[in-house]
Amino acid sequence: MTKAILIAKSMVSEIENIRESAILSKAIEAVEFITLLTLPILLPLGIMIISSNGY
């Protein structure tokens, strides 16, 4: 379990280092915004498509 925690912490620190640069920070914020905007619309549609196909 501790190995997983160490890996997760290192990944978070790498993401924080990427966020420190100005251009990448704006790009990450844009991707997060688009994801949060489209996910509530696409998730119900995806569920309807999957259920209509019989999966």
Backbone torsions as a table, in degrees:
resi	resn	phi	psi	omega
1	MET	NA	-37.2	-178.4
2	THR	-67.0	-31.1	178.0
3	LYS	-63.9	-41.8	178.6
4	ALA	-64.8	-39.6	179.0
5	ILE	-65.0	-42.0	178.7
6	LEU	-64.1	-40.1	178.4
7	ILE	-64.9	-43.2	179.8
8	ALA	-63.3	-42.3	179.4
9	LYS	-64.7	-38.6	179.6
10	SER	-68.6	-36.0	177.8
11	MET	-66.1	-41.7	178.9
12	VAL	-63.5	-41.3	179.9
13	SER	-66.5	-36.0	176.7
14	GLU	-66.1	-39.9	178.1
15	ILE	-65.1	-40.3	178.4
16	GLU	-64.4	-36.8	177.7
17	ASN	-66.1	-38.3	178.1
18	ILE	-66.2	-39.3	-177.5
19	ARG	-66.5	-20.5	-177.4
20	GLU	-68.7	-27.6	178.2
21	SER	-75.3	141.8	-170.2
22	ALA	-68.3	-46.2	-176.0
23	ILE	-67.7	-46.7	179.9
24	LEU	-66.6	-31.3	177.9
25	SER	-62.9	-44.1	178.3
26	LYS	-66.2	-38.4	179.5
27	ALA	-66.3	-41.8	178.6
28	ILE	-64.8	-40.9	177.9
29	GLU	-63.2	-38.4	179.1
30	ALA	-66.1	-42.7	178.8
31	VAL	-64.6	-41.8	177.7
32	GLU	-63.0	-41.6	-179.8
33	PHE	-63.5	-45.9	-179.7
34	ILE	-64.3	-39.7	178.7
35	THR	-63.7	-47.4	-179.6
36	LEU	-67.2	-26.7	179.4
37	LEU	-78.0	-39.7	-174.3
38	THR	-91.7	-23.5	-176.8
39	LEU	-59.9	-43.8	179.0
40	PRO	-65.1	-21.2	178.2
41	ILE	-87.1	-43.8	-174.6
42	LEU	-76.3	-29.9	-177.5
43	LEU	-63.7	-50.2	177.1
44	PRO	-63.6	-37.1	177.6
45	LEU	-63.9	-41.5	177.5
46	GLY	-63.2	-40.1	178.0
47	ILE	-64.4	-41.5	179.4
48	MET	-64.9	-40.6	179.9
49	ILE	-66.0	-44.9	-179.8
50	ILE	-64.6	-42.0	-178.4
51	SER	-70.9	-30.2	179.3
52	SER	-75.2	-24.1	178.1
53	ASN	-82.9	-9.6	176.8
54	GLY	87.3	19.4	177.8
55	TYR	-78.2	NA	NA
